[in-house]
Amino acid sequence: IPIGFDPDQVVPASRESRFRAKHDLHGFVALYAGNFGRYHNFDTILDAAKALQGRDVTIALIGKGAQRQHIVDRVAAENIANVRVFPFVAFEDFSDMLATADVCLVTLEKGMEGLCVPSKLYSNMAAGRPSLALVGPESEAALVVTESRSGIQIDPGDTETLIRTLERLAAAPEDVARMGRNARRTLEDLYANSCIAAQYYRVFVEATRSQTAANRPQNEAVLPDRAIILERVVGMEATRDEAAAKVEVA
């Protein structure tokens, strides 16, 4: 069962956000918001940003964590002027901050694919923003963005592809907007908290039904009705194949 996110917590909004205005961010913004943890690859992002200096592309890195000092030190030592580093924003400003992005960034070091899923992917999708996922091709994040056409998977360490992708998308706002719409639609159809709750509920129902009738005589009459009621309230999530049929194709 995948990670879920509340689609009402973050909603799509204009890129002309309060955060963008406050911090004087201009042009095409690729934004990372989350933990600067040890299992995230930031050097690929910094290397790409360094190569893109002089273009109208800004990398905004928002958060804290073990690698923050490394990021700050590289930006200062190498004078990577198009990288801006910010602390986390207040909860009530989170949606506005994500709206600043033209695209969002997701990272995961090689070898971590089976151990964790970057949860920021789902808040990016809720914001209606495509994700550039610097993750292995077999990771959950890669499968999500590829199947839903809501982003682009890039191998960790592939700086040249990241540079080319940022350059191409900065010049293709229609492609960015289409992937963003696919992201929001997929979040609502497959990864909203209500969809995830329905999946857990069905697992619990089936597990309970596998018990002998003698162990749960009252539940036999109640559980099917409760399942039907829950499905009416939260809706059944679409399968990935059904979602793929609904996404926009270039």
C-alpha positions in Angstrom: 0.0 0.0 0.0 1.6 3.3 -1.0 2.0 6.5 0.9 -0.9 8.9 0.9 -1.4 12.7 1.1 -4.3 15.0 1.9 -5.3 16.8 -1.3 -6.9 19.6 0.7 -3.7 20.3 2.6 -1.9 21.5 -0.6 -3.7 22.7 -3.7 -2.5 24.0 -7.0 -2.0 27.8 -7.2 -0.3 30.4 -9.3 3.5 30.3 -9.5 3.4 34.0 -8.6 3.4 33.1 -4.9 4.1 35.1 -1.8 7.2 33.0 -1.3 8.5 33.9 -4.8 7.8 37.6 -4.2 9.3 37.7 -0.7 12.6 36.1 -1.8 12.8 37.8 -5.1 12.8 34.6 -7.1 12.7 35.0 -10.9 12.3 32.9 -14.0 12.1 29.1 -14.0 12.3 27.7 -10.4 13.2 24.1 -9.6 12.4 23.5 -6.0 13.3 20.9 -3.4 11.4 21.0 -0.1 12.2 18.5 2.6 14.9 16.8 4.6 18.5 17.3 3.6 19.2 13.8 4.7 22.2 11.6 4.1 20.3 9.4 1.7 19.5 12.2 -0.7 21.8 13.2 -3.6 22.3 16.9 -3.7 25.7 17.1 -5.5 24.0 16.2 -8.8 21.6 19.1 -8.3 24.4 21.5 -7.3 26.6 20.4 -10.3 23.7 21.0 -12.7 22.9 24.4 -11.1 26.6 25.4 -11.5 26.5 24.6 -15.2 23.2 26.5 -15.6 24.5 29.8 -14.2 23.7 32.7 -16.5 20.4 31.0 -17.6 17.1 32.0 -16.1 17.0 29.0 -13.9 17.0 29.1 -10.1 17.3 26.1 -7.7 15.5 26.6 -4.4 16.4 24.2 -1.7 14.2 24.4 1.4 14.6 22.4 4.5 17.2 21.2 7.0 19.1 18.1 7.8 22.5 16.4 7.9 23.6 17.7 4.5 22.6 21.3 4.9 26.0 22.5 5.8 27.6 20.6 2.9 25.1 22.4 0.6 25.7 25.8 2.0 29.5 25.3 1.9 29.5 24.2 -1.7 27.3 27.1 -2.8 29.5 29.6 -1.0 32.9 28.1 -2.0 31.9 27.6 -5.7 29.8 30.8 -5.9 26.8 29.0 -7.3 24.7 32.1 -7.4 21.6 30.5 -8.8 21.1 28.2 -5.8 19.1 29.6 -2.9 18.8 27.8 0.4 16.0 28.5 2.8 14.7 27.1 6.1 11.4 25.3 6.4 8.3 27.5 6.2 5.4 27.4 8.6 2.7 24.8 8.0 0.2 27.5 6.8 2.7 28.7 4.2 3.6 25.2 2.8 1.1 25.2 0.0 2.1 28.7 -1.1 5.8 27.8 -1.0 5.3 24.7 -3.3 3.3 26.9 -5.7 6.5 28.8 -6.3 8.0 25.9 -8.2 7.8 25.3 -11.9 9.1 21.8 -11.3 9.9 20.1 -8.0 13.0 17.9 -7.3 13.0 14.5 -5.6 16.2 12.7 -4.7 17.3 9.3 -3.4 20.7 7.8 -3.3 21.4 4.6 -5.2 20.7 1.5 -3.2 17.9 3.1 -1.1 15.1 2.2 -3.5 13.7 -0.7 -1.4 14.1 1.0 1.9 12.3 4.3 1.6 10.0 6.4 -0.6 10.5 10.2 -0.8 7.1 11.3 0.7 7.7 14.8 -0.8 6.7 13.4 -4.1 3.1 13.3 -3.1 3.0 16.9 -1.8 4.5 17.9 -5.1 1.8 16.1 -6.9 -0.9 17.7 -4.7 0.5 21.1 -5.7 0.0 20.2 -9.3 3.8 20.4 -10.0 5.8 17.8 -12.0 8.7 16.1 -10.3 12.2 15.5 -11.6 13.0 12.4 -9.7 16.7 11.7 -9.3 16.1 8.1 -8.3 16.7 4.6 -9.6 14.5 3.5 -12.5 13.0 0.7 -10.4 12.1 2.8 -7.4 8.5 3.6 -6.4 9.0 7.3 -7.1 10.2 6.5 -10.7 7.2 4.2 -11.3 4.8 6.8 -10.1 6.1 9.7 -12.2 6.6 7.5 -15.3 3.2 5.7 -15.2 1.3 8.9 -14.5 3.3 11.1 -16.9 3.6 13.5 -14.0 7.4 13.9 -14.1 10.7 12.6 -15.4 13.0 10.0 -13.8 16.7 10.8 -14.0 19.4 8.4 -12.7 21.2 9.7 -9.6 24.5 11.2 -10.6 23.4 11.9 -14.2 24.2 15.6 -14.1 24.1 16.1 -17.9 20.5 14.7 -18.2 19.4 16.9 -15.4 20.9 20.0 -17.1 19.3 19.1 -20.4 15.9 18.4 -18.8 15.9 21.7 -16.9 16.8 23.6 -20.1 14.1 21.9 -22.1 11.4 22.4 -19.5 12.3 26.0 -18.9 11.5 26.5 -22.6 8.4 24.4 -22.7 5.7 25.7 -20.2 3.0 23.7 -21.9 4.8 20.4 -21.1 5.3 21.5 -17.6 1.6 22.5 -17.2 0.4 19.2 -18.7 2.6 17.1 -16.3 1.4 19.2 -13.4 -2.2 18.5 -14.2 -1.4 14.8 -14.5 0.3 15.0 -11.1 -2.7 16.5 -9.3 -5.2 14.2 -11.0 -3.1 11.1 -10.1 -2.8 12.2 -6.5 -6.6 12.6 -6.2 -7.3 9.3 -7.9 -4.7 7.1 -6.4 -2.8 8.6 -3.5 -5.3 10.8 -1.6 -5.5 9.7 2.1 -9.1 8.5 1.5 -7.9 6.1 -1.2 -5.1 4.8 1.0 -7.6 4.4 4.0 -9.9 2.4 1.7 -7.0 0.0 0.8 -6.1 -0.5 4.4 -9.7 -1.1 5.4 -10.2 -3.8 2.7 -7.0 -5.5 4.0 -8.4 -5.5 7.5 -11.8 -6.7 6.3 -10.2 -9.6 4.4 -8.0 -10.5 7.3 -11.0 -10.6 9.5 -13.0 -12.7 7.1 -10.3 -15.3 7.0 -11.0 -16.1 10.6 -13.4 -18.9 11.4 -17.0 -18.0 11.7 -17.0 -19.3 15.3 -14.4 -16.7 16.3 -16.4 -13.7 15.0 -20.1 -14.5 14.6 -21.3 -10.9 14.9 -18.8 -9.5 12.4 -20.2 -11.6 9.6 -23.3 -9.5 9.4 -21.7 -6.2 10.0 -18.5 -6.0 8.0 -19.9 -6.2 4.4 -22.2 -3.3 5.1 -19.5 -1.2 6.7 -17.3 -1.8 3.7 -20.0 -0.7 1.3 -20.6 2.5 3.4 -16.9 3.3 3.5 -16.6 2.9 -0.3 -19.5 5.3 -0.8 -17.9 7.9 1.5 -14.3 7.8 0.3 -14.6 6.3 -3.2 -12.6 3.4 -4.6 -9.2 4.3 -5.8 -8.5 3.8 -9.5 -6.0 1.2 -10.4 -2.8 2.4 -12.0 -3.9 1.2 -15.4 -7.1 3.2 -15.0 -5.2 6.3 -14.0 -2.9 5.9 -16.9 -5.8 6.0 -19.3 -6.9 9.3 -17.8 -3.6 11.2 -17.9 -2.8 13.6 -20.7 -0.4 12.5 -23.3 1.9 14.8 -25.3 
